[in-house]
């Protein structure tokens, strides 16, 4: 299949982390990939489908929210391109502001756009003098920009000013109709925007994005920084891992070792964190005492990284119909490598052995609430409406704030039920009793026409 230069840019979206990477055909049966995730499988399969060879793996910055796959693609023959100031340990072509790469008919130009990170580059794809696409990384997102507070508190305000200056400097000279392909987007904890869509145009952002529409640079910085929410603690370590390079796996991800009930119990007793990845409804009906509920879904990696220390060995209980490869890939993409294994035969093996189980009550909206409602959604969700009389503790703060959570019966809720069950399992492991989860969460409460407040 022959492709036209600069056409058919294909997004590969990680819905869980809220990020997009891009496969860009170059017109000569080669392609480049921008900000690839760790597992190269999707890019190689797409390249094979399009009869392309991946020639370049391009990084906009040192990522804090996932382990880059550029080294994986480089090991398979691609040239790794990255900001010179990222100081990658791996062999790469380092670019500075204004430098270009000849792509054989197209050109890739680096634009220094600090703000999200100090070393950040955006990349302008050109056909001769004609701009075709801007790969903006975190410099411009639909409705916002990527957060500047991941380096350290002493640099946050200066980087927020850099965000504004990047938008009005090197990006300010580009045409309105230029398509923008950001890395971070809706659902990303790196993102500070509310545009909803994955891609955009510079013209649209110049009319709608506070990065461009704020009355002044200082006004933008004040408002932008005031709106930043919390983020997972693993963000504080992945930049350095991406700088020095993570272990390479290629196309063969490790399988989870099957553990007998006896070995599973031994590993758990020795300190391994037990994670039950079954749907929250199944966990409620019966689970191994002390298990942490994190349902396997697109957001699994974010909550694993928020709650479980990186160095802990992990053992899993998985539903027999759940994809083991998906589970392993989600762990690896945020740097969780110590995967000891999974209970062979799943929860049924535990039950067959006659071992004890714990349960959690699922309450329907029609049954009313048990005790105090505890809302474990993010602060931004709480601010848009919550159950009257509820206490608010974000899921990521449940363990640290356990002493401030009211004693007595609790009905724990989130948007639907998964995060509430995670919170419940954390409290249950601390010995708390009389815990229930609101089935369907706030969505079900609202849909039933129950009272809501934002006070």
C-alpha positions in Angstrom: 0.0 0.0 0.0 1.5 3.3 -1.1 0.9 6.3 1.2 1.0 9.9 0.5 3.5 12.2 2.3 2.1 13.5 5.6 -1.3 11.8 5.0 -3.1 9.2 7.1 -1.7 10.1 10.5 -3.0 7.3 12.7 -3.5 7.8 16.4 -2.9 4.9 18.8 -4.8 5.9 21.9 -4.2 4.6 25.4 -7.7 5.2 26.9 -6.6 4.3 30.4 -3.7 6.8 30.6 -5.5 9.3 28.4 -2.5 9.5 26.0 -2.2 9.4 22.2 0.8 8.3 20.2 1.0 8.7 16.4 2.1 6.6 13.4 3.0 8.9 10.5 3.5 7.5 7.0 6.4 9.3 5.2 5.5 8.4 1.6 8.4 6.0 1.0 7.2 2.9 2.8 8.7 4.3 6.0 7.0 5.7 9.1 7.8 7.6 12.3 6.1 7.1 15.6 5.6 10.0 18.1 5.7 9.3 21.8 5.2 5.5 21.7 4.1 3.5 24.7 6.3 0.7 26.0 4.8 -2.3 24.2 5.6 -1.9 20.5 3.1 -4.5 19.3 0.4 -2.0 18.2 2.9 0.0 16.1 4.4 -3.0 14.5 1.0 -4.5 13.6 -0.1 -1.2 12.1 3.1 -0.8 10.2 2.7 -4.3 8.8 -0.9 -3.6 7.8 0.1 -0.4 6.0 3.2 -2.1 4.5 5.5 0.4 6.3 8.8 0.1 8.2 9.1 2.2 11.4 12.2 4.3 10.7 12.0 6.9 13.5 10.7 6.9 17.1 10.3 10.5 18.2 10.0 11.7 21.8 8.6 15.1 22.7 9.9 15.0 26.4 10.8 12.7 29.2 7.4 11.2 30.2 6.3 11.0 33.8 3.1 8.9 33.2 4.4 6.0 31.2 7.5 4.2 30.2 8.5 5.2 26.6 8.6 2.5 23.9 11.1 4.4 21.8 14.0 2.2 22.9 11.9 -0.9 22.1 11.4 0.5 18.5 15.1 1.5 18.3 16.1 -2.1 19.2 14.1 -3.2 16.2 15.9 -0.7 13.8 14.3 2.7 14.3 16.3 5.9 14.9 15.5 7.3 18.3 14.9 11.1 18.2 14.6 13.1 21.4 15.3 16.5 22.9 19.1 16.9 23.3 18.4 18.3 26.8 16.7 15.0 27.8 20.1 13.4 28.1 18.9 10.0 27.2 21.4 7.2 28.1 20.4 5.3 25.0 21.9 6.1 21.6 19.7 8.7 20.0 19.7 11.8 17.8 19.3 14.8 20.1 17.7 17.9 18.7 17.6 21.5 19.8 15.3 24.3 18.8 15.0 24.8 15.0 17.0 21.7 14.0 15.5 19.6 11.3 15.5 16.0 10.1 15.2 15.2 6.4 12.5 12.4 6.2 12.9 11.9 2.5 10.5 14.4 1.0 9.2 15.6 4.3 10.9 17.5 7.1 10.6 17.3 10.9 11.5 20.5 12.7 12.0 20.7 16.4 10.5 23.6 18.3 11.6 24.4 21.8 8.4 24.5 23.8 9.3 24.3 27.5 6.5 24.4 30.1 5.3 20.9 30.7 8.9 19.9 31.2 12.1 22.0 30.7 13.4 20.0 27.8 10.1 19.8 25.9 10.1 19.9 22.1 7.1 20.1 19.8 7.7 18.9 16.2 6.4 20.5 13.0 6.0 18.2 10.1 6.6 20.1 6.8 6.2 19.3 3.1 8.6 21.8 1.7 7.6 25.0 3.3 4.0 23.9 4.0 3.2 22.9 7.6 1.3 19.6 7.6 1.0 18.8 11.3 2.2 19.8 14.8 3.0 17.1 17.3 2.6 19.2 20.4 3.3 16.7 23.2 2.1 18.7 26.2 2.7 22.2 24.9 -0.9 22.6 23.6 -3.8 20.3 24.4 -7.5 20.7 23.5 -8.7 23.3 26.0 -5.5 23.5 27.9 -1.9 22.4 28.3 0.0 19.7 30.2 0.7 20.4 33.8 4.0 22.1 34.8 4.3 20.8 38.4 5.9 17.4 37.8 9.5 18.5 38.1 9.3 20.1 41.5 7.5 22.9 43.4 10.4 25.3 43.0 10.1 25.1 39.2 6.3 25.0 38.8 5.5 28.7 38.4 8.5 29.3 36.1 7.4 26.4 33.9 3.8 27.7 33.8 5.2 31.0 32.5 7.2 29.0 29.9 4.0 27.3 28.8 2.4 30.6 28.0 5.5 31.9 26.2 5.9 28.8 24.1 2.3 29.2 22.9 2.7 32.8 22.0 6.3 32.5 20.8 7.3 29.6 18.5 3.7 28.3 18.2 2.3 31.8 17.7 3.8 32.0 14.2 2.0 28.9 12.9 -1.2 29.1 10.8 -4.7 28.7 12.3 -5.6 25.7 10.1 -2.6 23.6 11.3 -3.8 20.3 12.9 -2.4 19.7 16.4 -1.7 16.2 17.6 -1.1 16.2 21.4 0.3 13.4 23.4 -1.7 14.0 26.6 -5.5 14.3 26.5 -8.8 13.6 28.2 -8.2 11.1 31.1 -4.5 11.9 31.5 -3.4 13.1 34.9 -0.7 15.0 33.0 -3.5 17.0 31.2 -4.9 20.3 32.5 -7.6 20.9 30.0 -11.2 20.1 29.3 -11.5 20.1 25.5 -12.7 16.5 25.3 -11.4 15.8 21.8 -8.0 14.1 21.1 -6.8 16.4 18.3 -7.5 20.0 17.5 -6.4 22.9 15.4 -4.3 25.9 16.4 -7.2 28.2 15.3 -9.7 26.5 17.5 -7.3 26.7 20.5 -6.6 30.4 19.9 -10.3 31.0 20.2 -11.1 28.7 23.1 -8.0 27.7 25.1 -7.0 29.8 28.2 -3.4 29.4 27.1 -4.3 31.9 24.3 -7.4 33.7 25.5 -6.2 34.7 29.0 -6.0 38.5 29.6 -2.3 38.3 30.4 0.5 35.9 31.1 0.2 36.4 34.8 -3.6 35.8 34.7 -3.1 32.6 32.8 -0.5 31.3 35.3 -2.7 32.2 38.3 -5.8 30.5 36.9 -3.9 27.5 35.5 -2.0 26.6 38.6 -5.1 27.0 40.8 -6.9 24.4 38.7 -4.4 21.6 38.9 -5.5 18.4 40.7 -3.6 15.6 42.3 -1.6 13.0 40.4 -0.2 9.5 41.1 3.1 9.3 43.0 4.6 7.1 40.3 4.9 10.2 38.2 7.8 11.3 40.4 10.0 8.4 39.3 9.3 7.6 35.6 11.1 10.6 34.2 14.4 9.2 35.5 13.6 5.7 34.3 12.9 7.1 30.8 16.1 9.0 30.9 18.3 6.0 31.8 16.2 3.4 30.0 14.0 0.6 31.2 14.3 -3.2 30.5 13.6 -4.2 26.9 11.0 -6.9 26.4 10.4 -6.8 22.6 7.2 -8.5 21.4 7.3 -11.2 24.1 5.9 -9.9 27.4 6.4 -12.2 30.4 3.6 -14.5 31.4 2.3 -14.6 35.0 3.5 -17.8 36.7 0.6 -20.0 37.8 0.8 -20.4 41.6 -0.7 -23.2 43.6 -2.9 -22.3 46.5 -0.1 -23.2 48.9 2.5 -21.2 47.0 0.1 -18.3 46.6 -0.5 -18.2 50.3 3.2 -18.4 51.0 4.0 -15.4 48.7 1.2 -13.4 50.3 2.4 -14.2 53.8 5.9 -13.2 52.8 4.8 -9.7 51.9 3.5 -9.8 48.3 0.6 -7.4 47.6 -2.5 -9.4 46.6 -4.4 -7.7 43.8 -7.8 -9.0 42.8 -8.5 -7.7 39.2 -12.0 -9.2 38.8 -15.0 -6.9 38.3 -16.0 -5.2 41.5 -19.3 -7.1 41.6 -17.4 -10.4 41.7 -15.1 -9.1 44.4 -18.1 -8.1 46.5 -19.5 -11.6 46.3 -16.4 -13.1 47.7 -12.6 -12.4 47.8 -9.5 -13.5 49.7 -9.2 -11.6 53.0 -6.7 -8.8 52.6 -7.0 -8.6 48.8 -6.8 -5.2 47.1 -9.5 -4.7 44.5 -8.3 -3.0 41.3 -10.6 -4.1 38.5 -8.8 -4.8 35.2 -10.0 -2.0 32.9 -8.3 0.8 30.9 -7.7 2.8 34.1 -6.1 -0.2 36.0 -2.5 1.1 35.6 -3.2 4.5 37.0 -4.7 3.2 40.2 -2.1 0.5 40.6 0.5 3.2 40.4 -1.3 5.5 42.7 -1.9 2.9 45.5 0.8 0.2 45.4 4.5 0.9 46.1 6.6 0.1 43.1 9.0 -2.2 44.8 6.4 -4.6 46.2 6.1 -8.1 44.7 2.6 -8.6 43.2 0.4 -11.6 43.1 -2.9 -11.6 41.3 -6.4 -13.1 41.3 -7.8 -12.9 37.8 -11.1 -14.0 36.3 -10.5 -16.8 33.9 -12.1 -14.8 31.1 -9.8 -11.8 31.7 -6.8 -11.1 29.4 -3.6 -11.9 31.2 -1.5 -10.1 28.5 -3.5 -6.9 29.1 -2.8 -7.2 32.8 0.9 -7.7 32.3 1.2 -4.9 29.8 -0.6 -2.4 32.1 1.8 -3.2 34.9 4.9 -2.9 32.7 3.9 0.3 31.1 4.2 2.2 34.4 7.3 0.2 35.6 5.8 -2.5 37.8 8.2 -5.4 37.0 8.0 -7.6 40.1 5.1 -9.8 38.9 5.4 -13.0 41.0 2.4 -14.8 39.5 -1.3 -15.5 39.8 -3.5 -17.9 41.6 -3.9 -21.0 39.4 -7.5 -21.7 38.9 -8.6 -18.3 40.2 -10.9 -17.7 43.1 -12.5 -21.1 42.5 -9.3 -22.9 43.5 -9.3 -20.9 46.8 -12.9 -22.0 47.4 -12.2 -25.6 46.5 -9.5 -25.6 49.2 -12.2 -24.5 51.7 -10.3 -21.3 52.7 -12.1 -18.2 54.1 -13.5 -15.4 52.1 -14.6 -11.8 52.8 -17.6 -10.1 51.2 -18.7 -6.5 50.6 -22.4 -5.4 50.6 -23.5 -3.7 47.3 -26.3 -1.3 48.0 -28.8 -0.2 45.4 -29.9 3.4 45.3 -33.4 2.2 46.1 -32.2 0.7 49.4 -30.9 4.0 50.7 -27.5 4.6 52.2 -25.9 2.8 55.1 -24.4 5.3 57.5 -22.2 8.1 56.2 -21.7 8.4 52.4 -17.9 8.5 51.5 -17.1 10.0 48.1 -13.7 8.8 46.8 -13.8 10.6 43.4 -11.4 13.3 42.3 -11.8 16.8 43.7 -13.0 18.1 40.3 -15.8 15.5 40.2 -16.8 16.3 43.8 -17.0 20.0 42.9 -19.5 19.3 40.2 -22.0 17.6 42.5 -22.1 15.0 45.3 -24.5 13.3 47.7 -25.7 15.6 50.5 -23.9 14.9 53.8 -21.1 13.0 52.1 -17.5 13.1 53.2 -14.9 13.5 50.5 -11.5 11.7 50.4 -9.9 11.1 47.0 -9.1 7.4 46.5 -5.4 8.1 46.3 -5.6 9.6 49.9 -7.8 6.9 51.5 -4.9 5.2 53.4 -3.2 8.4 54.5 -6.5 9.9 55.6 -8.1 6.8 57.1 -8.0 8.4 60.6 -10.2 11.3 59.4 -12.8 9.0 57.9 -15.8 8.7 60.2 -16.2 5.6 62.4 -19.3 3.5 62.0 -21.1 2.3 58.9 -20.1 3.8 55.5 -21.5 3.7 52.0 -18.6 4.3 49.7 -19.2 5.6 46.2 -17.4 6.8 43.1 -18.6 7.4 39.6 -19.7 3.8 39.0 -18.2 1.4 41.5 -14.7 0.3 40.7 -12.9 3.0 42.7 -15.3 2.7 45.6 -14.5 -1.0 45.8 -10.8 -0.2 45.8 -11.3 2.2 48.7 -13.4 -0.4 50.5 -10.7 -3.1 50.1 -8.1 -0.7 51.5 -10.3 0.1 54.6 -11.3 -3.5 55.0 -7.6 -4.5 55.1 -7.2 -2.0 58.0 -9.9 -3.9 59.9 -12.8 -1.6 59.2 -16.3 -3.2 59.2 -19.8 -2.1 58.2 -18.7 -1.0 54.7 -20.9 -1.0 51.7 -20.5 0.2 48.1 -23.1 2.1 46.3 -23.7 0.0 43.1 -23.6 2.2 40.1 -22.1 5.0 42.2 -22.9 8.7 41.7 -24.1 8.0 38.2 -26.8 5.8 39.5 -27.7 8.2 42.3 -28.0 11.1 39.8 -29.9 9.0 37.2 -32.5 8.0 39.9 -33.2 11.7 40.5 -31.8 11.7 44.1 -30.8 15.0 45.7 -27.4 16.4 44.7 -25.4 19.4 46.1 -22.2 21.1 45.2 -21.8 22.8 48.6 
